[in-house]
Amino acid sequence: MTTATAKVAARPPRAAAAQPGGRRHGPLRWLPLAPATVLLLLFLGGPIAYCVYIAFTNMQLTGSSSTDFVGLANFRRAFADPGFRNAVVLTLVFTVISSLLGQNTLGLALAGLMQRASQPVRTLTGSVVIAAWVLPEIVAGFLLYAFFRREGTLNAILDLLHLPSQNWLFTLPILAVSFANVWRGTAFSMLVYSAALSEIPKEITEAAEVDGARGRQRLWHITLPMIRRSIGTNLMLNTLQTLSVFGLIWAMTRGGPGNRSQTLPVFMYDQAFLKSLIGYGTAVALLLLLVGALFSAVYLRLMKAEV
């Protein structure tokens, strides 16, 4: 028997080459996923496809009863609309202040402080911060409206301290709603960073202290690099949540005064349901979805580059 013949004879039959445990790799392996896939396509993919179609029509709630395909007219109208451009700028300001700077930074600071605090302090602080998070958005909006209004709590405190007060919802509306969103959403960042900080080995921190590294040096060279993936994940989730905030702003300012706190969700609601321009409002919603996708792509790219 030649060497080649011996190799062929020693080769196991195809039936015996099955995967361990009798696992099959045919089309039947996707059968258990079929019901979930059908439900996703029906209740998620279907509405999304219909919204995309509406964005290319002139559909209205009232007035014209006919719906015609208008192509890119709604998108051209949006980019030429000063109200839309104002909403884009305010959305970016609102997102940067309340998500990138506010919730992210404050959540990391609270998580770091709670690690060093005693158990009663951690319990009390965690309860207060999480209580703001679990409140319904509309309830939180009314609470913060009562805090920032002209006769509200903030001005009452400033009057007691003999400091100048003002109507914050009129003079600085976008800052007022940004701070309100920070107050409501910081708990999520605190929980994410608390879990991430607890995973850092104490041996590394202790070794850095022995080597003479100060608090700021340990934060910059040890803590932040070791939780960078948690930072990226938290930023992405916080940004997407902040981009969709509607009830908080609507309860506090309704996008006013004028349009000085009218972010994209409020502008979309105003166009689609108050002015009955469903087609135009849906086009704005798709552009908002595109903004969220761009933010997500940037975060995922940065996280991938750091691996």
Residue, then its C-alpha position, 0 to 999 in steps of 0.5 A: m500500500t502506497t503512502a497516498t493510499a494509506k492516507v485515503a484509507a485512514r481518512p474518516p468518512r464524512a458522516a463521522a466528521a460531524q461536530p461534537g454533540g451532533r451539532r448541525h450546520g444546515p439551514l435548520r439551525w436558524l429555525p429557532l430564531a425564525p419567530a423572533t425574526v418575524l416579530l422584529l420585521l413585523f413590529l420594528g422593521g415594518p414601522i421603520a420602513y413606513c416612516v421612511y416612505i412617509a418622509f418622502t411624501n407630503m402627508q398631512l393630518t389635516g387639510s389635503s386628503s391626498t398624499d403624493f410622493v415628493g422625493l427629497a423635497n422635505f429634506r431640502r425644505a429642512f436644510a433651508d429652514p432656519g428653524f431646523r438649523n436652530a434646532v440642530v444647533l440647540t440639540l448639539v449644545f444640549t447634548v454636549i452640556s448635559s451628556l458629554l460634560g454633565q452626566n458623564t463627568l458628574g457620574l464619574a466624580l460621584a462614583g469615585l467619591m462613593q468608593r471612598a465614602s462610608q456605607p451610610v453615605r453611599t446608601l444615602t447618596g445612591s438613593v437620592v441620585i437614583a430617585a431622580w433617575v427613576l422618576p418619569e420624565i414628565v414628572a421630573g420636568f414639572l419638578l425642575y420647572a418649579f425649581f427654575r421658574r421666576e417664583g421657584t426654589l432657586n430664586a428663593i434660595l438666591d434671595l435668601l443669600h441676597l444674590p441676584s435672581q432672574n427668570w431662568l426659563f426665559t433668560l437661559p432656557i437651553l441651560a436650564v433644560s440641560f441642567a435638568n437633564v443632568w440632574r435626572g440622568t446622572a444616576f446611569s453614569m454613576l452606576v456604570y462607573s461604579a461597576a467599572l471602578s470596582e473591577i480595577p485591581k487594588e494591587i495596581t492602585e496600591a503600587a501606584e501609591v507606593d511609587g509616589a503617584r498622586g491622585r490626578q496622576r492615578l486618575w489620568h494614567i491608571t483609572l481612565p485607561m482601565i475603564r475606557r471601554s466603559i467610558g465609551t459605552n456610557l457616552m454612546l448610551n447617554t448621547l442617544q438618550t439625550l438626543s431623544v429627550f422630549g418630555l422634559i423640555w416640553a414640560m419645562t419650556r415647550g421649546g420656548p421662549g420663541n424657539r430658544s430651547q427647541t431641540l430636534p425632538v420638540f421641532m419634529y413634534d411641532q411640525a408633525f402634530l401641531k402644524s399637521l405636517i406629518g411628512y416633513g416631521t418624519a423627515v426631520a425624525l430621520l435626520l435625527l436618527l442620522v445624527g444619532a447614528l453618526f455619534s454612535a459610529v464615532y464612539l464605536r470607532l474610538m472604542k475599536a481604535e483603543v483595543 
